[in-house]
Amino acid sequence: MTTTLIIVAVIAILVILFISKYNSLVRLRNNRENAFADIDVQLKQRHDLIPQLVDTVKGYAAHEKETLDRVIQARNGAVNAKSIDDKIAAENQLTSALAGLKITLEAYPDLKANTNFLQLQGEIADVENKLAAVRRYFNSATREYNNAVQTFPSNIVAGMTGFHREIMFDLGNDQRATLDQAPKISF
């Protein structure tokens, strides 16, 4: 009788531990998805501003059509991305295209003084700052989730229930390469 009670107690403790770890993983996954929803809000605002910026630039830099087209294509790819992984990849391409546009703009001093351009540039800078903040939060949520998925004993529950490691929202290889170069400063 005592052995049966001990076995039942051990099984009950294991079931409670399993349920607790499973619920913890669900909370962490939901927190990560909520963090990405915050990124989506900022990305939507970014995507809405880009056509306005491109139209403003087109008036000044008509012969820079290739750069502007690349920005629009990258923006459209980012808008149409469905999964979190696809959105991360598309946003990295858009960030790279915007960097190319920024370099192109340096050749147009009149444009840089245009009031509409300055306002759009300020709004995009604000969105980019907010985007950086929500990306940090998303990566923190992803790190916490990944730690839970990969550490004992929750990794056992994760493996049994289909939880797996997720990717971070990082700069991507193109942006990382530009960070290795010293910034160009000209007067």
Contacts in CASP RR format, 6 or more apart in sequence:
PFRMAT RR
TARGET T0000
AUTHOR 0000-0000-0000
METHOD contacts of the structure
MODEL  1
MTTTLIIVAVIAILVILFISKYNSLVRLRNNRENAFADIDVQLKQRHDLI
PQLVDTVKGYAAHEKETLDRVIQARNGAVNAKSIDDKIAAENQLTSALAG
LKITLEAYPDLKANTNFLQLQGEIADVENKLAAVRRYFNSATREYNNAVQ
TFPSNIVAGMTGFHREIMFDLGNDQRATLDQAPKISF
17 153 0 8 1.000
18 157 0 8 1.000
21 153 0 8 1.000
21 154 0 8 1.000
21 156 0 8 1.000
21 157 0 8 1.000
22 157 0 8 1.000
22 161 0 8 1.000
24 148 0 8 1.000
24 154 0 8 1.000
25 145 0 8 1.000
25 148 0 8 1.000
25 149 0 8 1.000
25 154 0 8 1.000
25 157 0 8 1.000
25 158 0 8 1.000
25 161 0 8 1.000
25 163 0 8 1.000
28 141 0 8 1.000
28 144 0 8 1.000
28 145 0 8 1.000
28 148 0 8 1.000
29 145 0 8 1.000
29 163 0 8 1.000
31 141 0 8 1.000
31 144 0 8 1.000
31 145 0 8 1.000
32 138 0 8 1.000
32 141 0 8 1.000
32 142 0 8 1.000
32 145 0 8 1.000
32 166 0 8 1.000
33 84 0 8 1.000
34 141 0 8 1.000
35 134 0 8 1.000
35 137 0 8 1.000
35 138 0 8 1.000
35 140 0 8 1.000
35 141 0 8 1.000
35 142 0 8 1.000
36 84 0 8 1.000
36 87 0 8 1.000
36 138 0 8 1.000
36 169 0 8 1.000
38 134 0 8 1.000
38 137 0 8 1.000
38 138 0 8 1.000
39 87 0 8 1.000
39 131 0 8 1.000
39 134 0 8 1.000
39 135 0 8 1.000
39 138 0 8 1.000
39 169 0 8 1.000
40 87 0 8 1.000
41 134 0 8 1.000
42 127 0 8 1.000
42 130 0 8 1.000
42 131 0 8 1.000
42 134 0 8 1.000
43 78 0 8 1.000
43 87 0 8 1.000
43 91 0 8 1.000
43 131 0 8 1.000
45 127 0 8 1.000
46 94 0 8 1.000
46 124 0 8 1.000
46 127 0 8 1.000
46 128 0 8 1.000
46 131 0 8 1.000
47 75 0 8 1.000
47 78 0 8 1.000
47 79 0 8 1.000
49 120 0 8 1.000
49 123 0 8 1.000
49 124 0 8 1.000
49 127 0 8 1.000
50 71 0 8 1.000
50 72 0 8 1.000
50 75 0 8 1.000
50 94 0 8 1.000
50 98 0 8 1.000
50 124 0 8 1.000
51 72 0 8 1.000
51 75 0 8 1.000
52 120 0 8 1.000
53 101 0 8 1.000
53 117 0 8 1.000
53 120 0 8 1.000
53 121 0 8 1.000
53 124 0 8 1.000
54 68 0 8 1.000
54 71 0 8 1.000
54 72 0 8 1.000
54 101 0 8 1.000
56 111 0 8 1.000
56 114 0 8 1.000
56 116 0 8 1.000
56 117 0 8 1.000
56 120 0 8 1.000
57 64 0 8 1.000
57 68 0 8 1.000
57 101 0 8 1.000
57 104 0 8 1.000
57 105 0 8 1.000
57 108 0 8 1.000
57 111 0 8 1.000
57 117 0 8 1.000
58 68 0 8 1.000
60 108 0 8 1.000
60 110 0 8 1.000
60 111 0 8 1.000
60 114 0 8 1.000
61 68 0 8 1.000
61 104 0 8 1.000
61 105 0 8 1.000
61 107 0 8 1.000
61 108 0 8 1.000
61 111 0 8 1.000
64 104 0 8 1.000
67 97 0 8 1.000
67 100 0 8 1.000
67 101 0 8 1.000
67 104 0 8 1.000
68 101 0 8 1.000
70 97 0 8 1.000
70 100 0 8 1.000
71 94 0 8 1.000
71 97 0 8 1.000
71 98 0 8 1.000
71 100 0 8 1.000
71 101 0 8 1.000
73 97 0 8 1.000
74 90 0 8 1.000
74 93 0 8 1.000
74 94 0 8 1.000
74 96 0 8 1.000
74 97 0 8 1.000
74 98 0 8 1.000
75 94 0 8 1.000
75 97 0 8 1.000
77 90 0 8 1.000
77 93 0 8 1.000
77 94 0 8 1.000
78 87 0 8 1.000
78 90 0 8 1.000
78 91 0 8 1.000
78 93 0 8 1.000
78 94 0 8 1.000
80 90 0 8 1.000
81 87 0 8 1.000
81 89 0 8 1.000
81 90 0 8 1.000
81 91 0 8 1.000
84 166 0 8 1.000
84 167 0 8 1.000
85 167 0 8 1.000
88 167 0 8 1.000
88 169 0 8 1.000
91 169 0 8 1.000
92 170 0 8 1.000
92 171 0 8 1.000
92 172 0 8 1.000
92 174 0 8 1.000
92 175 0 8 1.000
95 171 0 8 1.000
95 175 0 8 1.000
96 174 0 8 1.000
96 175 0 8 1.000
99 175 0 8 1.000
99 178 0 8 1.000
105 111 0 8 1.000
105 112 0 8 1.000
106 112 0 8 1.000
111 117 0 8 1.000
112 118 0 8 1.000
135 169 0 8 1.000
138 169 0 8 1.000
139 168 0 8 1.000
139 169 0 8 1.000
139 170 0 8 1.000
142 166 0 8 1.000
142 167 0 8 1.000
142 168 0 8 1.000
142 169 0 8 1.000
143 168 0 8 1.000
145 166 0 8 1.000
146 165 0 8 1.000
146 166 0 8 1.000
148 154 0 8 1.000
148 158 0 8 1.000
149 155 0 8 1.000
149 158 0 8 1.000
149 163 0 8 1.000
149 164 0 8 1.000
149 165 0 8 1.000
150 158 0 8 1.000
150 165 0 8 1.000
157 163 0 8 1.000
158 164 0 8 1.000
170 176 0 8 1.000
171 179 0 8 1.000
END
